[in-house]
Amino acid sequence: MNKLTKILCLILAVCSVGLFMMSCKNDDRSDKAYYNYEESLTGKGTEIKTMFVEREIDSMKVSDFEASDKQTDYVLIKVKNYGEIVAVLREDVAPVTVQNFKKLVSEKFFDGTVFHRVIENFMIQGGGCIIVKNDKGVDTFEAKEWPAIKGEFTSNGFVNNLHHVRGVLAMARTNDPNSASSQFYIVHQSSESAANLNGDYATFGYVLAGMDVVDAIATCKTFGNANAPIPIEDVVIESVTFVQPKK
């Protein structure tokens, strides 16, 4: 895809779908204060510990899962030329968000979308744009539309204490707290920038297998604005399907 065309189309996508602007808050919390591994995280009657989540992330292999013809709490994200990622969806943490994500998967909404915003050591964002040819036969971004849902995070009146650590999934949104729809992101590395998002974006799961794929995507060559760098080579999500642990 032509670089100028990508930039112009991404601007259009920003206007019509909305990309979140992250790590812009001033926050004086130290890493030591934030990464309190003994801290109990409670929400919707569920207790989660940051240490437990970090142990769970990338603790399995893709081969530990098999396809499911029914909805499950596990999804396999197949990325063209990169590989496969398996994530667990935590409906006990963010029920509306997970139900929405499962519906998107069931309707194959994500198939053919791209990771259009990639920031190394921060996150990879996708799920809202596809690549199409314009009337001149040139590849361009086209935003896909999906109804918005309630933002399940603390500053929006909902208790969600799943922190933004390496491998966690969350929903992208605009300045409107209830504007998340289909775009999601995966945290690449635990960092101050990622921690700054806690309480303001709906986290809803984490990667159980395939963080090497996330690493490869996060370190691909990009161009454009530092806050919204675009992969030079399209990073296409071939499919997102339901899987289950092998018995």
Solvent accessible surface area in square Angstrom, and as a share of the most:
residue,aa,sasa,rsa
1,M,56,0.25
2,N,84,0.43
3,K,104,0.44
4,L,115,0.57
5,T,27,0.15
6,K,1,0.00
7,I,63,0.32
8,L,105,0.52
9,C,19,0.12
10,L,9,0.04
11,I,97,0.49
12,L,112,0.56
13,A,1,0.01
14,V,55,0.31
15,C,105,0.63
16,S,63,0.41
17,V,28,0.16
18,G,6,0.06
19,L,9,0.04
20,F,1,0.01
21,M,90,0.40
22,M,2,0.01
23,S,46,0.30
24,C,95,0.57
25,K,90,0.38
26,N,158,0.81
27,D,38,0.20
28,D,142,0.73
29,R,100,0.37
30,S,59,0.38
31,D,77,0.40
32,K,181,0.77
33,A,69,0.54
34,Y,16,0.06
35,Y,40,0.15
36,N,71,0.36
37,Y,100,0.38
38,E,128,0.57
39,E,64,0.29
40,S,56,0.36
41,L,5,0.02
42,T,75,0.44
43,G,14,0.13
44,K,126,0.53
45,G,87,0.84
46,T,29,0.17
47,E,105,0.47
48,I,10,0.05
49,K,69,0.29
50,T,4,0.03
51,M,70,0.31
52,F,81,0.34
53,V,2,0.01
54,E,57,0.26
55,R,146,0.53
56,E,53,0.24
57,I,18,0.09
58,D,66,0.34
59,S,66,0.42
60,M,66,0.30
61,K,144,0.61
62,V,38,0.22
63,S,74,0.48
64,D,53,0.28
65,F,12,0.05
66,E,67,0.30
67,A,88,0.68
68,S,23,0.15
69,D,142,0.74
70,K,149,0.63
71,Q,101,0.45
72,T,24,0.14
73,D,61,0.32
74,Y,55,0.21
75,V,0,0.00
76,L,25,0.12
77,I,0,0.00
78,K,87,0.37
79,V,2,0.01
80,K,98,0.41
81,N,139,0.72
82,Y,65,0.25
83,G,28,0.27
84,E,59,0.27
85,I,0,0.00
86,V,0,0.00
87,A,0,0.00
88,V,15,0.09
89,L,2,0.01
90,R,39,0.14
91,E,59,0.27
92,D,53,0.28
93,V,6,0.03
94,A,0,0.00
95,P,30,0.19
96,V,61,0.35
97,T,0,0.00
98,V,0,0.00
99,Q,98,0.44
100,N,15,0.07
101,F,0,0.00
102,K,20,0.09
103,K,108,0.46
104,L,0,0.00
105,V,6,0.03
106,S,57,0.37
107,E,99,0.44
108,K,128,0.54
109,F,17,0.07
110,F,1,0.00
111,D,47,0.24
112,G,32,0.30
113,T,0,0.00
114,V,2,0.01
115,F,1,0.01
116,H,1,0.00
117,R,0,0.00
118,V,3,0.02
119,I,34,0.17
120,E,94,0.42
121,N,84,0.43
122,F,13,0.06
123,M,1,0.00
124,I,0,0.00
125,Q,0,0.00
126,G,0,0.00
127,G,0,0.00
128,G,0,0.00
129,C,0,0.00
130,I,38,0.19
131,I,44,0.23
132,V,47,0.27
133,K,140,0.59
134,N,58,0.30
135,D,142,0.73
136,K,172,0.73
137,G,43,0.42
138,V,52,0.30
139,D,41,0.21
140,T,13,0.07
141,F,10,0.04
142,E,84,0.38
143,A,25,0.20
144,K,49,0.21
145,E,142,0.64
146,W,50,0.18
147,P,100,0.63
148,A,60,0.46
149,I,26,0.13
150,K,98,0.42
151,G,3,0.02
152,E,3,0.01
153,F,3,0.01
154,T,70,0.41
155,S,78,0.50
156,N,30,0.16
157,G,75,0.72
158,F,27,0.11
159,V,79,0.45
160,N,8,0.04
161,N,50,0.26
162,L,6,0.03
163,H,23,0.10
164,H,1,0.00
165,V,1,0.01
166,R,67,0.25
167,G,0,0.00
168,V,0,0.00
169,L,0,0.00
170,A,0,0.00
171,M,2,0.01
172,A,2,0.02
173,R,30,0.11
174,T,46,0.26
175,N,146,0.75
176,D,74,0.38
177,P,52,0.33
178,N,65,0.34
179,S,24,0.15
180,A,5,0.04
181,S,14,0.09
182,S,0,0.00
183,Q,3,0.01
184,F,0,0.00
185,Y,0,0.00
186,I,0,0.00
187,V,1,0.00
188,H,6,0.03
189,Q,60,0.27
190,S,45,0.29
191,S,30,0.19
192,E,93,0.41
193,S,42,0.27
194,A,0,0.00
195,A,7,0.05
196,N,13,0.07
197,L,4,0.02
198,N,19,0.10
199,G,19,0.19
200,D,26,0.13
201,Y,21,0.08
202,A,4,0.03
203,T,2,0.01
204,F,0,0.00
205,G,0,0.00
206,Y,5,0.02
207,V,0,0.00
208,L,7,0.03
209,A,0,0.00
210,G,9,0.09
211,M,2,0.01
212,D,101,0.52
213,V,9,0.05
214,V,0,0.00
215,D,42,0.22
216,A,44,0.34
217,I,0,0.00
218,A,2,0.02
219,T,72,0.42
220,C,28,0.17
221,K,165,0.70
222,T,49,0.29
223,F,27,0.11
224,G,46,0.44
225,N,102,0.52
226,A,94,0.73
227,N,45,0.23
228,A,15,0.11
229,P,14,0.09
230,I,3,0.02
231,P,4,0.02
232,I,62,0.31
233,E,136,0.61
234,D,48,0.25
235,V,1,0.01
236,V,33,0.19
237,I,0,0.00
238,E,72,0.32
239,S,26,0.17
240,V,2,0.01
241,T,54,0.31
242,F,17,0.07
243,V,5,0.03
244,Q,60,0.27
245,P,50,0.32
246,K,110,0.46
247,K,231,0.98
